Amino acid sequence: MPADLKALAAGPGEEREPESAPVTLWLCPNDGLDPETARLLAGHWLDAKEQRTANKFLFERDRLQYLVAHTLVRRALSLEAGHAEAELVIWRSARGRPFLRPATDRLSQESGVLDFNLSHAGGYNLLGIVRQARIGVDVERVDDRDQQAVATILNAVSAPERAWAEEPGPGRERDRRALRIWTLKEAYSKARGLGLGIPFDSFEFTLDDERGVLAFTPPADDEARPWRFAELEPVPGVLVAVAVPAAEGEAAVHLNLGFPWSRSAPQQFALPPPVGAPVPAGRAA
């Protein structure tokens, strides 16, 4: 994989080879699936609720984006779960977070429950999948936000985060810093299953100027566990953030680009060490 992706994932000053692969990512542009194919697959794979949602979009562009994103979800989950796309049952929590109904067959139970999270922005769809844990992901394009949107982001985060983002002055670097903070905040809140239900100034990231989370101060209701965060830029100007609760040992990521037609070889790298609450005694960092 490109050296800059390894450095981006590992954080400043370190590169590590993964020992396991608990996190799978798929980054697929809207044009990664042609419209006719997207409509055909959606007709066979999406459930009745998804079909109704797709039909509510006023503009065909928005409808196609939805179809690409949700056929991506079903195809990637099918590869992970070993079940046909149309057989997967997707439920939603009380807060609207989608999750896969656990399978009842023995093989699926032994391999662990799958969690997934979907994000889309600027013509890209990002899907994160993990076993036996929760995951949150977010994707943003640096050139896809106007100045009012950037100002709104800066007003929503903590004072130290805002000061760090504004340090370079108005321009692309300030916007980039603001979006780095925002993607991490979105990923964390989605992993918690809270979405925008948690104030974004109630938790705080300290970031390296180039890339990587140096420290994380969680909100008051989440001080008992550490987290792992990754910042990626798989495509120039497309920022990706991943949040997963820290577990024992090494944690690895498999990054796949495009629509998941097959199990092609992904880019692989290790997640950075845990940040946030102290790692409990006896657990590896």
Secondary structure, DSSP 8 states (H G I E B T S, - for coil): --HHHHHHHH-TT-----S---EEEEEEEGGGS-HHHHHHHHHHHS-HHHHHHHHT-SSHHHHHHHHHHHHHHHHHHHHHHTS-GGG--EEE-TT--EEE----SHHHHHH--EEEEEEEETTEEEEEEEESS--EEEEEEGGG--HHHHHHHHHHS-HHHHHHHHTT-SSHHHHHHHHHHHHHHHHHHHHTT-GGGS-TTSSEEEE-SSS-EEEEE--TT--S-EEEEEEEEEETTEEEEEEEE--SS--EEEEEES--SS----EEEE----EES---TT---
